[in-house]
Amino acid sequence: MIEFPTYVDEVPDTPVASVMRHGVVSIAEDASLANVARAMGDHQVHAILVEERTTGRPLGWAKAETLLAWMNMQSPWVHAHQAISEPVTTIAPTASLRDAIAALSRQGTSRLLVCSDGGRAGEGVVTHLDVIAALTGR
């Protein structure tokens, strides 16, 4: 049987950098949904970071379930920015696992973009499953 920490104080102060998935799959805001789907399939991820074309500023996450809804409507004129269904929440690589748990516990947040202070480019991503794997020693 897996034992979870009973209290928040028992959660390790492990830095987010040690549990994050390195790298971020991203796409320009004006990319087609076909390109979003291709990137998800190629990289085997459930969400793609949509970025502003000219600045690279993260706009939000286009998630697989949203992509399926758009594909069901068969609209050929939809761009990646229209499929954004989750805002970007960032966390520093030096933040603790406790901080990641708090951020991921917020309604509507399923992934965190790991960015250094003042940095705009993502270094990695932390999801619920990454945290669970760290807590269970997997």
N, C-alpha and C positions, 0 to 999 in steps of 0.2 A: 504494500500500500504506500502511496506517495503521501508524504506529510508536508503540508504547506506551512509557512510561517504563520503563527497565530496572531501576532500583532505587527503593526507597521514597524515598530522598533526592531523586530527580528529580521526585517528585510535588509539584505546587505547593502552597503554603501558602494557597491561595485559601480564603476563608471559606465555610462551608456556606451562608450566606445568599445567596451569589451563584449557587449551583447548585440550590437547593431549589425545589420547586414551592410557590408561595404558597397558603395556605389549606389547610384540612383538612376533608374530608367526614366528618361524625360522625353518630352516631345513639344514642338512649337504649337502655340495656341491655334494656328490656322491649318494644322495638319488635318487630314481627313480622318473620319472614324475608322476607315479601312486601315489606315496607317497605325492608329491607336491599337486596333485589334491585332495587327501583325506584330507590333512591339510587345504586347502582352503575351502572345503565343511564343514569340522568339525567346523571350526572357523568362517565361513561366512565372509571371507576377500577376497579382490581382488588381493592381492599380498602377497608373502611369502619372508622373508629375507633369502637369501642363505648365509650360513657361511662356512668358511674354517673348515674342519673337525678337524684338529689338534689344531688350535689356537682359533677358534671361531670368527675370524676376519670377519666382514661383507664384502661380495663380491659384492652383488647387489640384486635387487628385481626381482623375477620371477613373472610376472603379468599374470592375467587370460587370457588376449587376446593372449599372447605369448604361454601360455600353450595350448590353443585351436589350434593354428597353428601347434604345434608339434604333438598334438594328431591326427590332420587331416592327418599328414604324416605317422602315424602309425609306428613310429620307436621305437622298444622296447629297444634300447640301449642308449637312451638319459638320461642324468643325470641332476639334478637340475641346476648345474652351466652352462649348455648349454642353459638353458631357461631364463637366466638373460637378461632382456631387459631395465633395468633402473639402473644406478649407484646409490650408496648410497650417499645421502647428509645428513649431520648431523646438528643438532642445539642443543644448550644447553637448559635445562629446564628453565633457568632464562632469556633466550632471550625474546624479546618482540614479541607480535603478529605482529607488524610492520616488524620485522626481518623475521618472518615466511612468511609473504606475499611476501616480496622481494625474498626470496629463492624459494618459490613455483611459482613465476612468471617467473622463468627461463625455457627456452625451455627444455623439456624432464624430468622435475621434477614434480612428482605428489604426492610425499610423502616425509616426513622428518623423519629421525631416531633421536629420542630425546636421547641424551647422555650427561652425566655430563662431565665437562672438564677433559680430560685425561682418561675418561672411554671408554671402548670398548663395553661394554654391553649396549644394548638399553633399555631404561626405558619405552619408548612408541613411538607412531607414530602420526604425524600430517599430515592431508590431506587437500586438497582444501575444502572439505565439512565441516571439523572441523572448519576451519577459517570462512567460510560463516555462519555456525551456531552461532559462537561466535559474529560475526558482526551483526547478525539479532536478537540476543537475544534468540535463540532457544536452 
